Amino acid sequence: MRLVEIWRHPVKSMQGERLTEAALLETGLEGDRAWGLRDADSGNVLTGRREPRLLHATARFQEAPVVTLPDGRVLRGLSPENDTAYCEWLGRTVSLVAAADVDAHRAEFFADPTDDDSDTREWTMPAGRFVDAFAILVLTTASLRAGRREYPQGAWDARRFRPNLLVDASDEGWIEDAWCGRVLRVGDVELEAREKCVRCTMVTRAQPGLERDVEIFRTLAKHHDAYAGVWCSVRKAGRVREGDAVSLEL
């Protein structure tokens, strides 16, 4: 197996940046999901589940977040002026906050991932980063092929699934399932595969180059209990590079 894509998403639910190499710290990929837009009314951190327009902005990490809005405006860092621009864009009172500075990291998801009018549920994200479960999300090309076989009309693009690491694997099926409880080596880095990643509305959302498609989620739900990919924690930090060999401890 080989590492073929590295993705960093500095601001929760915005488009991220593809990297050729990156520092992988004990807390996760450097600069990944380190900021989010917090809604003033609810106190929750917005995600593309509740606010799908987030997926049409792009965030990069250059010692601080650099966000490009859909209208082309570029916002660097955190400031009251930038918050005003975010409020104008979304039509609601929000502010960009660092995960390290926020005690409660609450977010929402829909009870029915295919129906934005269904009831919402809240959950609390882990401290330190705006991640849904663990520090690193890994997906394989094998899982993308498995989904494509069941629903060939769909665009099974890795960006829908927002992994940090995309691994090219020649095996067939949802191979990450068998990784849970094992150590995954990526170059010199060691990850502990902790649990399968349950999917939600996010995989159905429109984003640049991809149309909204609820059948992506329905296919996952029907054929794989809505799972795709694996959440990992970091056992040994280091740098990861495109082309790194990937293996599992026996």
N, C-alpha and C positions, 0 to 999 in steps of 0.2 A: 504494500500500500504506500501511497505517496501523498504528501500535503500539496494540494493544487491551488487552494485559495485561502487567503487570510483576510478577515474582515474586522474592522473596528467601527463601532457605532457610538461616537462620543455622547450624543444626546439621545435619550430614550425615544425610540420609535421613529426617529428621522433616518433618512438615507445615510449610509456610512461611507467609508473609504476602503478600497481594496489596497492592501499593502503587499510588498514583496518579502518583507521581513518585519518582525516586531519583537519587542520585549514582552515576555510573558512572566508576570510577577506572581507572587503567592496569592495575591488578591484578584488576579485576572490579567487580561491583556491591558497594557498600559494605555490609559485614556478611554477605555471602553465603558460605555454606559455610566460615565462619571457625572453627567448632568441630566436634568430633566426640566420640563415646563410644569410648574405647579399651579393648579387652579386655585384662585383666591377664595372662591365660594365654598368648595368642598374640602380644600386642603390636600386633595389627591394629586399625585403626579400623573399627568396626562400620558396616555398611550394611544397607539393607532387603533386600538379597539374602540375607544370612546371618541377619539378625535382623529379620523383617518387622514385629515389634511396634513398631519405631521409627516406622513410618508412622502410628501412632495417638497419637503425642504431637505437640504443636505448639510451634514455636519462633518467637519474635519477637526483633528486635534493638532494644535501647534502651541504647546505649553498651556493653552486655554482653548475653549471651543470656538470654532469659526463656522458660523452658520450662514448658508446661502438660502434665502427665502425664494419661493416660486417666482416672485416678480424681479429677482436678480439682486435685491439688496443683500449686502454682506455685513453681518453683525459679528464683531470680534469681542470675545470675553463677556463678562457680566457687567451690566450698567443699567441705571434707570432709563437711559435713552433707548437702549436695546429692548428693555422690557416694554416700553411704549410701542415699539415697532411690532413686537410679538402680539401685543393686545390688539393693535390695528389689524394685523393679519388675520387673527382668529376671531375677532369680535367678542372677546371675553377677557376678563382680567387675569393675567398670568404673569409669572416671573420665572426666569431661568435660575435654577438653584443647583448647587453642588450636592451630590449624594452624601459627601463627607460632612456636610453642614446641616443635614436634616435628620431629625431623630426618627420620625415615623415616615416610612416609605409606602404609603398606601396607593393602590391603583385598582382599576375596575376591569371586569370582563363580563361578557354577555352570557346569560344562562343558556341561550341557544346561539351558538357561534354563526349560524346562517341567518339570524334575524336580529337586526339592530333595534327592533322595537320590543325585544324580550327583556325580562327583568335583568338587572345588573347585580353582580356580586363583587365584594371587595376582598382583597387579600393584601398582606403586608410583605413587601419585598425584603430580602436580607439586607442587613446594615452595610454601609460602605459603598455600594454600587446599586444602580437601578436595574438589577438583573432579576429575572422572574424566580430563579431557584438557586443555581450555583454559578461559579465564576466563569466557566467556559462552556460554550455550546458547540458540539461537534456533530457534523452531518457527513454522510458518505454519498458518493455517486451511486452506490448500489441502492440506497433507499429512494433516490430520485428516479432511478430506472424502474424500481418496483411500483412506484406511484404511476409512472408513465404507462406501464403495461396495463394497469387497471383503468386508466382514464387518458388515453392517448391524445385526446383533443386539448387537454389542459397544458398550460405552460409551466412545467415543473422546473422552474428557475430557482437556483439556490437562494436568490435574494428574497423570495417569499418567506423563507424559513429562517433567515437572519442568523446563520451560524457564525461563530468566530473562525472556525477551522472547517474547511471542506476537504475531505479525504477521498482520493480516487481509489476505488477498490474494485477488483475484478469479480469478487464473489457476487452472488445473486441474493435478493431478498433484503429484509430489514435487519441487516447484520449487526447493527449497534445494540440490539436487544441483548445479545449474548455477551456484550462487553461489561455489563453492570457488575460491579464488584471486582473488576480486574484493573490492572495498570496499563495505560496506553502510553507508549513512548513515541514522541514526535521529535526527531533529532535528539538533542540532549535533554529535552524537557520530559518530565513524567507527570501524567495526569491520572487521577483516580476517577474512573467512570462510576457515577453515583446512581443515576436513575434515568429512565427513559423520559423524553421530553413530550409532554402532552400538548397538543396543538389547539389553537383557538381561532377566533375571527381573523387574526393577523394574516394567516396564510391566504385568505380570500381577498384581501384589500388590493385596490388599484394602486399602482405606483408608476413612476416613469418607465415606460416600455412594457408594462404589464397591466392588463385589464382586470377588473373585479371578477372573481370567479368562485362562487360558493361551492362548486362541485369539487374543488380541490379539497376542502375540508370534508365534504360528504364522502369522498373516496377514501380518505384516511380513516374516517370514522367507521366506514363499512368494512374495510379490509384490514385495518390494523389498530382498531380501538382508539383512533385519533392520535397515535404516537408517530413521531419521526425525529430521529436524532437522539443524542444522549447528553445529559448534563454532566460536567466534570468539575472536580476541584483540582487544585494544583498541588502536587506532591513535591516536585522539584522544579524550581523556576529556571529561566534561561531565555534564549532567543530562539524563535522559530522562523523558518525560511521556506518559501515556496520550493518544492522539490525535496524537502526533508523526507527521509524514510519514516514510515509509521508502522509500529508493530505492537503486539499485545504480549504481556508477560504470561507465560504458561502457568 
